[in-house]
Amino acid sequence: MFHEKLTEVNSLAEKRVLVGMIPEVVVIDPGEQVEWISNAGNLKVEFDAKRSPFSSNVFQAPPGVRLVSGPTRPGLNPGSYRYRMSLNDMVLAQGEVLIRGENKEIA
C-alpha cells in the first residue's frame, strides 16, 4: 500500500477559450485570468492599449501553447473589455472579457 502526500497548490482560477469554439463573452472575477489555446497556428490576442484589464494588452503564442493573460490588474473597475483575436496574423474574431464586481459581504 502506497501513501500519497497531499500538497496544497495555490493557483489562479482561469477560464479557457478554445479557438474554433470561441465564446463571444468570457466572464471572470477580479484576480482571475483567461486562457486561450489553438493548435491551428500562431495565436494573438490584442486588447486596446488604454483599456486592457491585464498587465499587457498583447498576448501571443505558437501553435499548441497555452496563451494565459495573467491576473486582472489590481483595483480594476468592473466592466467590459473587448479584444481582437488573430490566427497567423489574420483577424478571426472579436471577443469580450467581462470583469464582475467584487462581492462584498455585509457582516
Sequence and secondary structure as in RCSB ss.txt:
>XXXX:A:sequence
MFHEKLTEVNSLAEKRVLVGMIPEVVVIDPGEQVEWISNAGNLKVEFDAKRSPFSSNVFQAPPGVRLVSGPTRPG
LNPGSYRYRMSLNDMVLAQGEVLIRGENKEIA
>XXXX:A:secstr
             EEEEETTB  SEEEE TT EEEEE SSS EEEEE TTS SBS SEEEE TT  EE  SB TT
  SEEEEEEEEETTEEEEEEEEEE        
